[in-house]
Amino acid sequence: MSSSKRLFSLNPSWHHYLALSTGALAILAGISHYIISGRADPLHCNSLLTRGTWLDENHRNWQPEGCMLHTYQSKDTTPCLASRRVIFIGDSVTRSLYFHFMHIVDPKLPSAPPDDDHKHSNYSYISESVATLDFFWDPFLNTSATLSLVQGHLPALGVDDRPAMLVLGSGLWYLRYATTGGLPAWEANTESLLESVSAAQEKPADEVVILPVEDIVSSKLSPDRAETMHSSDVDAMNSDLHHRINPPSPAIYSIFSSSPATLPVSLPLVFNKMLDDASTQDGLHFSDDIVKAHANILLNLRCNNVWPKTSPFDKTCCRAYPSPSFLQLAIIVAIVVYGPIMWYLAYTRNQTKSISFAGEYWPAVIFGLSIGLIFIADRTGFWLKEQKQFNPWTFGFLVLCSLAAGLTTVKRADKDMGFLNRDQTDEWKGWMQVAILIYHYLGASKISGIYNPIRVLVAAYLFMTGYGHTTFYIKKADFGFLRIAQVLVRLNLLTVVLVYTMDVNYLSYYFSPLVSMWYLIVYATMAIGSHYNDRMPFLLSKIAISMGMLTWFMTETWMLDAVFAFLEQVFNIHWSAREWSFRVTLDLWIVYFGMVLAIATIKIQAYRLTDHHLWPIAVKAAVGTSIFILLWFFAFELMQESKFTYNAWHRYISFLPIVAFITLRNASPSLRSCSSRAFAFIGRCSLETFIIQYHLWLAGDTKGVLVLLPGTRWRPINFVISTIIFIYISDHVSYATGELTTWICGNKETSLPTSTRNVTRHTASSGSSAESVPLATDVHTSKDGDSRPIKLDSPVRPTRRWVDRLADGTSPQRSPGYKVWYKGSGWRPGVKTKLAVWMGVMWLVNTLWTVAEST
């Protein structure tokens, strides 16, 4: 029996092998893609023009192979088309494309010819951005005006003489009217046009586009058209165009690279791949959605690389990633190599040359290498990025799979673990984080019925912030600077590093700034008059005053504008007051509800209300009410017209489903004693998963998804591989960030979990297991470095709560792994000194960053 168990047992390190093997596969796939096609098409222009697929059935989301297509709006076209000229020349297909292109540039301009009587006419419009948009009717591309434009002889128009884009389209009229010479005439004219473009001393436009001959749907053609227009002829014409513009390479090893175009002309053969037989009525002209998608591809081709190279990097088709500035590169290199250098220095000073001590340096090594990997993933073209697409079946499938994983890993303790115990809150954070991750990966924010509950989950995180910190300050009354430093460093270390290495705005990682702000508010509320916190009228009055003052501050927008203007003037910090106001006001009061519940929980335990003979009746009534509240909430949020109408209600009602869930989750000892290990695991690194997803699971600063295996058809496999790597790195960065927080603050962190590794849990001897919130650690260290169990609290509270364990205090203990830094000297900088130095460094970097961007 024992041998059978050993036969089917898993290696304890299986998760390491799985993650490392998938990581190696991803790196190998990235290198292979670069060798085979990445070198020849580094900007993915060829992918944009030749390969792709529809992600939806409504022809709204076209996915080029391996890059992110931007959906252009009028304001987006200004950087590349303002005061410029765009010229379209061709037949009715080209004319339709022209009007849709023009309508994107300026929605006030028409999207179709004004009337059929003048449809074979020339058109010229000027947009609000003073872009001149011209169309010349020439279905054969053989007029003298067309030849003059192709040769670069342009009339002065008061704008840049050379057009930003020249689009030529022809072919179908040669098939329709055989008297024009048919295919031979088209071939001769096409050859003449291409020779003119090639022979011109200067390109006739910044971007010259020759449209492919549009595929026809023979079954829907009129009898007259069907007589002379054949799909085989269209295929032959497009093949001829392709080989003229992209002649085959004679190289023996051409398999390892795409043949570069020998002519300065773009041929979007992908236009025909985007057509759908069901989207045409006459067999020639296709639906507005498809033609609009064609126009959008032209805008991506011309404008993507002209856009300012700033985040979010959500336009990766035909766009180069910016090279990091010297300052940014120096920061990246310093962070990546710091850990390995420290390890090497310690190794060379170790007389035995043993590497058994290397674990002391793993936090810095893990953190630095993870930052480097994140940069490579989202700021280089090593791996591909593609667009999101919501699918209800995929969403439901992923939710059910996650639920199954959570339920199959449920464990049950042998006793009541208590109200909102640590395992339970870790589980709570975990399943909420899983739901948020699925929501982000599929781009479900446009679905109101999903967006609304996700808003409640974000509110629940803030609720726990108010609950946990209030409980701590009531129980311990420790308002010293050390705890402030521990909490803020732990919450912001990874975020701040990514701000500089990825060159993004701090507020874009909104969760860390939001929780940090709310922690400071809770701290200030509890610290003022803290000697009287045992008086409930005073404490509740403080909370009410704080709530009123914050509401007033956020209502008077000029005050927030003034604060942000001061930060910009003094610290060179550029934050959006409007965006921050939205984030704060959306959950304006939920933290205060968490504070009130913390007080209520402490009072219930202090007065032993759970021992009252009416308590079981109250629990049953609360359970029934909670079920009704949850049913009402889901009905209410589904009935809202849009997510914007729900947002107006959110701050007033979000506490209801949260309190209802807490009530149901803690309704009985059996529910309190069980928890899901899978969800708890995710919950313990939820801060890291929320932040790292921006660049290593998603891509383009959350606007797309990371593709490790080239090919849209491999998306399911990509999802599995990227998820394994993402979760593995998030878990290790969580551990590393916690240990680095310990080093920076010089004390064992007591506010947020550093890791579950090597943690010993102690249970009070009172017979009731310890309660906690997810901001607790379970072991304290004495001055001699030995772990010891926590003393029992007052007999008035038989249940050991997480703050009771914290209340016994900790002793400063420097991580021995960083003694190399101080070289054994007696002087040690304090936490205030360290943070002051780092704040000064960040101020200097902000100043130099501004100077670098302006030069």
Disulfide bonds with the S-S distance in Angstrom:
Cys45-Cys318 1.90
Cys67-Cys317 1.96
Cys80-Cys303 1.82
